[in-house]
């Protein structure tokens, strides 16, 4: 019998931020993100090491307060979206960043690049049950078996458990769909949608609905949080196949309903 002389330490995956960043970049290239996005290393240094990995949809104050020092956080939404005129601890996002800096934590965000490579497809197929859609810019889109809009609304309502579910009727029969996780109303203005189509996304505004109706395009608002809340579990599963154990520290829907 041959004795196994392998050192378990040599088999353990690297705890270097740069190594994990390169892995994530291979899985979902950061250069695929939208021009306005800020995915990538939001906080920390490529040269530092981490102890544990935490994954979340969004970094909140409770998450920052409870994770241990020297942790690596992988979030969907970047912590920094707009240019900051200062770093006042009483304002967002400096109040959260201060805690993470004091704990020597690192933060990598995977936003619109991950939407393109993973999240849109997961939401469309695994959650909503659509097959055969193709990548079309920021959306997954394609023809479907013609269906009454009200039947489509009920189908999505039942799958997501959203009650009530907002929608805009552009036509009574839907022949194609486009799906964008998060806030994807901008897709409405890319001249990709035709009459008898339906855009399924979140954060739909009043004027988006009015314009869509004039073009005979229907809209279904699946809410921002509801379409993206699957991010932590997807990332955790992917990392597990690479030898990394991640801990989910998810945030809750900021909206409540009466």
C-alpha positions in Angstrom: 0.0 0.0 0.0 1.3 3.4 -0.9 1.4 6.0 1.8 -0.1 9.3 1.1 2.5 11.9 1.8 0.6 14.9 0.6 0.6 17.9 3.0 -3.1 19.0 3.6 -1.8 22.6 3.8 -0.5 22.3 0.3 -4.0 21.2 -0.9 -5.8 24.1 0.7 -6.8 27.0 -1.6 -4.9 30.2 -1.4 -6.2 32.8 1.1 -4.8 35.7 -1.0 -7.1 38.4 -2.2 -5.3 38.6 -5.5 -5.7 34.8 -6.1 -9.4 34.9 -5.4 -9.9 38.0 -7.5 -8.2 36.3 -10.4 -10.5 33.3 -9.9 -13.6 35.5 -9.9 -12.4 37.4 -12.9 -12.1 34.1 -14.8 -15.6 33.0 -13.8 -17.2 36.4 -14.6 -14.8 38.9 -16.2 -14.9 42.3 -14.6 -14.5 44.0 -18.0 -18.0 42.9 -18.9 -19.5 45.3 -16.4 -21.5 48.3 -17.6 -19.6 51.6 -18.0 -21.3 53.2 -15.0 -20.6 50.2 -12.7 -17.9 49.8 -10.1 -17.4 46.1 -9.8 -14.0 44.7 -8.7 -12.0 45.4 -5.6 -13.9 48.1 -3.7 -11.9 48.0 -0.5 -8.6 46.5 0.7 -5.4 45.4 -1.1 -4.6 42.7 -3.6 -1.6 41.9 -1.5 -3.5 41.1 1.7 -4.6 37.7 2.9 -8.0 36.8 4.4 -9.3 34.3 6.9 -12.9 33.7 5.9 -15.1 34.5 2.9 -18.5 36.1 3.4 -21.0 36.6 0.5 -24.0 39.0 0.5 -26.2 40.9 -1.8 -25.3 44.2 -0.2 -22.9 45.2 2.5 -25.0 46.7 5.3 -24.1 48.1 8.7 -25.1 44.9 10.6 -23.0 42.8 8.2 -20.0 45.1 8.6 -20.4 45.1 12.4 -20.7 41.3 12.8 -18.0 39.8 10.4 -14.6 39.0 12.0 -11.4 41.0 11.2 -9.4 40.1 8.1 -12.5 38.8 6.3 -13.1 38.9 2.5 -16.6 40.0 1.5 -18.0 39.3 -2.0 -21.1 41.4 -2.6 -23.3 41.9 -5.6 -23.8 45.6 -5.2 -20.7 47.8 -5.0 -20.2 49.8 -1.9 -19.1 52.8 -3.8 -21.4 54.0 -6.7 -21.0 57.8 -6.8 -17.9 60.0 -6.5 -17.4 61.0 -2.8 -16.6 64.6 -1.9 -15.4 63.6 1.5 -15.2 60.6 3.9 -17.5 61.7 6.7 -18.2 58.8 9.0 -21.8 59.9 9.6 -22.7 59.4 5.9 -23.2 56.4 3.6 -21.1 54.6 2.5 -18.3 56.0 4.7 -20.0 54.7 7.8 -19.8 51.2 6.5 -16.3 51.5 4.9 -14.9 52.8 8.2 -15.8 49.6 10.0 -14.4 47.4 7.3 -11.1 49.4 7.2 -10.7 49.2 10.9 -11.2 45.4 10.7 -8.7 45.1 7.8 -11.3 43.5 5.6 -11.4 43.4 1.8 -14.4 43.8 -0.4 -14.9 42.5 -4.0 -18.1 43.4 -5.8 -19.5 41.4 -8.8 -22.4 43.4 -10.2 -23.4 43.8 -13.8 -20.6 41.5 -15.0 -22.2 38.7 -12.9 -25.7 39.7 -14.1 -24.4 39.0 -17.7 -22.6 35.7 -17.0 -24.7 34.1 -14.2 -27.6 35.9 -12.5 -29.9 36.8 -15.4 -29.6 33.2 -16.6 -30.3 31.7 -13.2 -33.3 34.0 -12.6 -34.7 33.3 -16.1 -34.4 29.5 -16.1 -34.2 28.3 -12.5 -36.7 30.8 -11.0 -39.0 31.9 -13.8 -38.8 28.7 -15.9 -37.9 30.2 -19.3 -35.7 28.2 -21.7 -34.0 29.0 -25.0 -33.4 32.7 -24.3 -30.2 34.3 -25.6 -27.9 37.1 -24.4 -28.8 40.4 -25.8 -26.8 43.3 -24.2 -27.8 43.5 -20.5 -30.8 41.2 -21.0 -31.7 37.6 -21.8 -34.3 37.7 -24.5 -36.1 35.5 -27.0 -39.4 34.3 -28.4 -41.8 32.2 -26.3 -45.0 30.3 -26.9 -47.6 33.0 -27.2 -49.3 33.6 -23.9 -51.9 36.0 -22.5 -50.3 38.7 -20.5 -52.5 38.1 -17.5 -51.5 34.4 -17.5 -47.8 35.3 -17.6 -48.3 37.7 -14.7 -50.0 35.0 -12.6 -47.2 32.6 -13.5 -44.5 34.9 -12.3 -46.5 36.0 -9.3 -46.8 32.4 -8.2 -43.1 31.6 -8.7 -41.9 34.7 -6.8 -44.6 35.0 -4.2 -45.0 38.7 -4.8 -48.5 40.0 -3.9 -49.4 42.3 -5.4 -47.3 42.2 -8.6 -47.2 45.4 -10.7 -47.4 45.2 -14.4 -48.1 47.4 -17.5 -50.2 46.1 -20.4 -48.9 47.0 -23.8 -50.7 44.2 -25.6 -52.9 41.3 -24.4 -50.7 38.6 -26.0 -47.0 38.2 -25.3 -44.8 36.6 -28.0 -41.3 37.4 -26.6 -39.7 38.3 -23.3 -36.6 40.1 -22.1 -35.3 39.6 -18.5 -33.0 41.9 -16.6 -32.2 41.4 -12.9 -32.2 44.5 -10.8 -33.1 47.7 -12.4 -33.3 47.1 -16.1 -35.7 49.7 -17.5 -32.9 51.2 -19.6 -33.3 48.2 -21.9 -36.6 49.7 -22.9 -34.8 52.5 -24.7 -32.3 50.3 -26.7 -34.8 49.7 -29.5 -34.6 45.9 -29.0 -38.1 45.4 -27.8 -41.0 45.1 -30.3 -44.8 45.1 -29.9 -46.2 42.1 -28.1 -43.1 41.7 -26.1 -42.7 41.9 -22.3 -39.8 43.3 -20.3 -39.4 41.6 -16.9 -37.3 43.6 -14.5 -37.4 45.7 -11.3 -37.6 49.4 -10.3 -39.9 50.3 -13.2 -40.9 54.0 -13.1 -44.1 55.8 -14.1 -42.7 57.2 -17.3 -41.2 53.9 -18.3 -44.7 52.4 -18.1 -46.3 55.2 -20.1 -43.6 54.9 -22.9 -43.9 51.1 -23.0 -47.7 51.3 -23.4 -47.3 53.6 -26.3 -45.0 51.1 -28.0 -47.3 48.1 -27.2 -44.7 46.7 -24.9 -45.7 45.1 -21.6 -43.7 45.4 -18.4 -43.7 43.2 -15.2 -42.0 44.7 -12.1 -40.5 41.7 -10.3 -38.8 44.1 -7.8 -35.0 44.7 -7.5 -34.5 42.6 -4.4 -36.6 39.7 -5.5 -34.7 39.3 -8.8 -31.2 39.5 -7.2 -31.5 37.8 -3.8 -30.2 34.6 -5.3 -26.6 36.0 -5.7 -25.1 34.8 -2.4 -26.2 31.2 -2.9 -24.9 31.1 -6.5 -21.5 32.5 -5.5 -21.3 30.1 -2.5 -22.0 27.1 -4.7 -19.4 28.2 -7.3 -16.7 28.8 -4.7 -17.4 25.4 -3.1 -16.4 23.7 -6.4 -13.1 25.5 -6.3 -12.3 24.4 -2.7 -13.5 27.6 -0.9 -16.1 27.6 1.9 -18.1 30.8 2.0 -20.6 32.0 4.6 -23.8 33.8 3.5 -24.5 37.0 5.3 -27.4 38.2 3.4 -29.4 41.4 3.8 -33.2 41.6 4.0 -35.6 43.3 1.6 -35.6 47.0 2.7 -39.2 47.3 1.9 -42.1 46.1 4.1 -45.7 45.5 3.0 -49.0 46.1 4.7 
